[in-house]
Amino acid sequence: MTPPVVSFSAWEAAREELLVREKAHTREGDALAAARRRLPMVEVDGSALVVGPAGPVPFVSLFEGRDELVVYQHMWWDGAPHQGQCEGCTHVPWHFPDASYLHARGVSFAVLTVGAWEEVEPFIAFMGYTQPWYSVRDVPAPIGGDMGYFACFLRDGERVFLTYRTTGRGTERVNGSLALLDMTPYGRGEKWEVVPDGWPEGRDAGWFWRTDVDGNATWGPTGRPTPQWTRPGVTPEETLGRDGHCH
């Protein structure tokens, strides 16, 4: 099943009709961002020690002298091999390899995870991540605690404040692949999407985030988070080294 075929002028008219709704959606997004900037904030412990390549450092040092900090809080499966780590959290930092534009605006970026640093460090090297990563194991929320969030912090001298936090589909803002798929005729191919009759049947959310060596979607023991197959020297495996799923 494919979209109907029409003349270019008919397509333009339909496109202009949809554009009105898209513009309204953009303006509502701007209004939400304005409301987000007016949220109150809560003070957190800027002296809390997080562990990175240089050992334990105070959380406030992640600002790198800037006034604002955005972090992604990456889930972790203790003791699991690389292929067993969270496919949903893999999806996020893989789409944001460089923070130069944030730095130019006075905003720092880092990835936090509750994994022990001795497990996290080789994973970072394997994935080829260039963002700063830190272990927040045993650090209380909201710096530690539940993962799978974007969180924004503001610094006033040595004082640190949490200003915003989002999870679930709120993390899609940096996931450019999803934005592009949303433009395509068949979308993400997920069950929740509203599609015309006859369209390919949707599958579970994030079904294509884990694949086997041949690119077939699978959540079985031969699968890896999809980007891992691009890593140098990667090999097929027969176990995830974990129980359960995460997105």
Secondary structure per residue as TSV (DSSP state, phi and psi in degrees):
chain	resnum	aa	ss	phi	psi
A	1	M	-	360.0	133.5
A	2	T	-	-132.7	165.6
A	3	P	-	-62.2	156.0
A	4	P	-	-64.7	150.3
A	5	V	-	-96.3	125.5
A	6	V	-	-133.6	175.9
A	7	S	-	-71.9	161.5
A	8	F	H	-61.5	-37.9
A	9	S	H	-66.1	-38.4
A	10	A	H	-66.5	-39.4
A	11	W	H	-63.4	-43.1
A	12	E	H	-59.5	-41.2
A	13	A	H	-63.8	-43.6
A	14	A	H	-65.8	-37.9
A	15	R	H	-66.0	-41.6
A	16	E	H	-64.4	-35.6
A	17	E	H	-64.5	-43.0
A	18	L	H	-68.1	-33.3
A	19	L	H	-60.6	-34.2
A	20	V	H	-58.4	-44.8
A	21	R	H	-68.1	-38.6
A	22	E	H	-64.0	-39.2
A	23	K	H	-64.4	-39.9
A	24	A	H	-64.3	-39.2
A	25	H	H	-63.0	-42.0
A	26	T	H	-62.4	-44.9
A	27	R	H	-64.5	-37.5
A	28	E	H	-66.4	-36.5
A	29	G	H	-62.1	-39.4
A	30	D	H	-63.0	-39.7
A	31	A	H	-66.6	-38.4
A	32	L	H	-65.5	-39.9
A	33	A	H	-63.6	-38.2
A	34	A	H	-63.7	-41.1
A	35	A	H	-66.5	-36.6
A	36	R	H	-61.8	-38.8
A	37	R	H	-68.8	-17.1
A	38	R	T	-99.3	5.9
A	39	L	-	-63.7	147.8
A	40	P	-	-68.8	174.4
A	41	M	-	-132.9	165.6
A	42	V	E	-129.9	136.6
A	43	E	E	-75.5	139.6
A	44	V	E	-123.3	170.6
A	45	D	-	-82.8	98.7
A	46	G	T	-69.0	-15.8
A	47	S	T	-88.6	-3.5
A	48	A	-	-56.4	134.8
A	49	L	E	-86.8	126.4
A	50	V	E	-116.3	156.3
A	51	V	E	-113.2	125.9
A	52	G	E	-131.2	-162.2
A	53	P	T	-62.2	-23.7
A	54	A	T	-96.2	11.5
A	55	G	E	91.1	-162.9
A	56	P	E	-67.7	133.5
A	57	V	E	-138.6	152.9
A	58	P	E	-69.3	144.9
A	59	F	G	-54.9	-36.4
A	60	V	G	-60.8	-24.0
A	61	S	G	-68.8	-18.1
A	62	L	G	-66.9	-18.1
A	63	F	G	-69.0	-20.3
A	64	E	T	53.0	38.0
A	65	G	T	84.4	-7.1
A	66	R	-	-85.7	167.8
A	67	D	S	-88.1	-21.9
A	68	E	E	-125.8	152.9
A	69	L	E	-143.6	131.7
A	70	V	E	-113.2	132.8
A	71	V	E	-124.7	149.2
A	72	Y	E	-108.2	131.3
A	73	Q	E	-101.0	104.9
A	74	H	E	-89.9	125.7
A	75	M	-	-64.2	160.4
A	76	W	-	-146.9	138.1
A	77	W	-	-104.1	107.6
A	78	D	T	-58.2	130.5
A	79	G	T	78.3	-6.2
A	80	A	-	-77.7	145.4
A	81	P	-	-69.3	175.9
A	82	H	G	-54.3	-43.1
A	83	Q	G	-69.4	-13.6
A	84	G	G	-94.0	-1.8
A	85	Q	S	-75.6	164.9
A	86	C	-	-62.4	122.1
A	87	E	H	-71.0	-34.7
A	88	G	H	-67.1	-44.4
A	89	C	H	-70.7	-29.5
A	90	T	H	-60.6	-36.8
A	91	H	H	-62.2	-28.6
A	92	V	T	-81.3	-63.9
A	93	P	G	-65.3	-23.4
A	94	W	G	-61.5	-28.2
A	95	H	G	-88.2	-1.3
A	96	F	-	-137.3	74.5
A	97	P	-	-80.9	-14.2
A	98	D	-	-147.0	136.1
A	99	A	-	-109.1	22.6
A	100	S	H	-56.2	-41.6
A	101	Y	H	-69.7	-33.1
A	102	L	H	-65.9	-44.3
A	103	H	H	-58.6	-40.7
A	104	A	H	-62.7	-24.1
A	105	R	T	-95.7	1.3
A	106	G	T	85.9	25.6
A	107	V	E	-122.6	131.2
A	108	S	E	-96.0	163.2
A	109	F	E	-139.3	142.6
A	110	A	E	-152.7	159.5
A	111	V	E	-109.4	130.5
A	112	L	E	-112.0	149.0
A	113	T	E	-151.8	151.9
A	114	V	S	-83.4	-1.6
A	115	G	S	-64.4	148.9
A	116	A	-	-66.0	139.9
A	117	W	H	-58.3	-34.9
A	118	E	H	-66.4	-21.2
A	119	E	H	-89.8	-36.3
A	120	V	H	-70.3	-41.2
A	121	E	H	-58.8	-47.8
A	122	P	H	-67.5	-27.6
A	123	F	H	-66.5	-42.5
A	124	I	H	-59.3	-44.9
A	125	A	H	-63.9	-42.3
A	126	F	H	-61.0	-44.2
A	127	M	H	-75.6	-18.9
A	128	G	T	76.7	22.7
A	129	Y	-	-66.3	139.7
A	130	T	-	-109.3	-8.3
A	131	Q	S	-71.5	154.2
A	132	P	-	-67.7	131.3
A	133	W	E	-118.7	147.6
A	134	Y	E	-144.5	143.7
A	135	S	E	-87.2	130.5
A	136	V	-	-115.2	29.6
A	137	R	T	-57.1	131.4
A	138	D	T	70.5	4.7
A	139	V	-	-87.1	131.7
A	140	P	-	-64.9	157.5
A	141	A	T	-64.4	151.2
A	142	P	T	-91.7	-0.7
A	143	I	T	-72.0	-47.0
A	144	G	S	-101.0	-145.8
A	145	G	S	80.7	-142.1
A	146	D	S	-63.6	139.4
A	147	M	-	-106.6	178.4
A	148	G	S	92.7	21.6
A	149	Y	E	-119.7	152.9
A	150	F	E	-95.5	136.9
A	151	A	E	-135.4	143.4
A	152	C	E	-117.1	137.1
A	153	F	E	-128.4	150.9
A	154	L	E	-122.2	137.9
A	155	R	E	-109.4	136.3
A	156	D	E	-128.7	93.0
A	157	G	T	67.5	-121.7
A	158	E	T	-95.9	-1.1
A	159	R	E	-88.1	141.8
A	160	V	E	-128.1	139.1
A	161	F	E	-132.0	136.3
A	162	L	E	-82.5	127.8
A	163	T	E	-112.7	-26.5
A	164	Y	E	-159.6	151.6
A	165	R	E	-153.6	141.1
A	166	T	E	-149.7	151.6
A	167	T	E	-140.6	-171.4
A	168	G	G	57.2	-133.0
A	169	R	G	-71.2	-9.7
A	170	G	G	-64.9	-21.0
A	171	T	G	-82.0	-3.9
A	172	E	G	-68.8	-10.7
A	173	R	G	-57.1	-32.3
A	174	V	G	-99.1	-3.9
A	175	N	-	-87.3	83.4
A	176	G	H	-60.8	-30.1
A	177	S	H	-61.6	-39.3
A	178	L	H	-66.2	-40.9
A	179	A	H	-61.5	-40.8
A	180	L	H	-68.8	-41.7
A	181	L	H	-61.6	-35.1
A	182	D	H	-64.3	-19.2
A	183	M	H	-84.9	-16.3
A	184	T	S	-85.5	159.5
A	185	P	T	-58.3	-39.5
A	186	Y	T	-96.7	-1.2
A	187	G	T	60.4	-144.9
A	188	R	T	-84.2	-12.4
A	189	G	-	69.9	34.3
A	190	E	B	-110.3	151.1
A	191	K	T	-59.5	-34.0
A	192	W	T	-72.9	-17.9
A	193	E	S	-69.8	139.5
A	194	V	-	-85.0	118.6
A	195	V	-	-132.1	160.0
A	196	P	-	-64.7	157.8
A	197	D	T	-57.9	139.8
A	198	G	T	89.5	-6.1
A	199	W	S	-68.8	156.9
A	200	P	-	-54.4	139.9
A	201	E	-	-66.3	133.1
A	202	G	-	-74.7	160.3
A	203	R	B	-120.4	-178.4
A	204	D	S	-60.9	153.6
A	205	A	T	-57.6	135.6
A	206	G	T	71.9	19.2
A	207	W	G	-60.9	-26.5
A	208	F	G	-96.1	10.2
A	209	W	G	-82.6	-12.4
A	210	R	E	-132.4	127.3
A	211	T	E	-135.6	166.4
A	212	D	-	-92.1	-175.7
A	213	V	T	-63.4	-23.9
A	214	D	T	-92.0	4.6
A	215	G	S	86.7	7.6
A	216	N	-	-82.8	132.2
A	217	A	B	-63.4	129.0
A	218	T	-	-157.9	140.7
A	219	W	-	-106.9	15.4
A	220	G	S	-83.3	-175.2
A	221	P	T	-67.8	-14.2
A	222	T	T	-92.5	1.9
A	223	G	-	-91.2	158.9
A	224	R	E	-135.2	155.8
A	225	P	E	-50.9	129.6
A	226	T	G	-48.2	-44.0
A	227	P	G	-65.1	-19.0
A	228	Q	G	-63.9	-24.3
A	229	W	G	-69.0	-12.4
A	230	T	G	-89.0	-6.4
A	231	R	S	-77.4	143.4
A	232	P	T	-59.9	132.8
A	233	G	T	75.7	8.0
A	234	V	-	-66.4	144.2
A	235	T	-	-129.2	155.3
A	236	P	-	-63.6	147.0
A	237	E	-	-128.1	170.6
A	238	E	S	-119.0	7.7
A	239	T	-	-150.7	146.6
A	240	L	-	-83.9	-21.7
A	241	G	S	70.3	26.7
A	242	R	S	-156.8	167.5
A	243	D	S	-117.1	138.1
A	244	G	S	97.3	175.3
A	245	H	-	-127.0	155.7
A	246	C	-	-144.2	153.0
A	247	H	-	-117.0	360.0
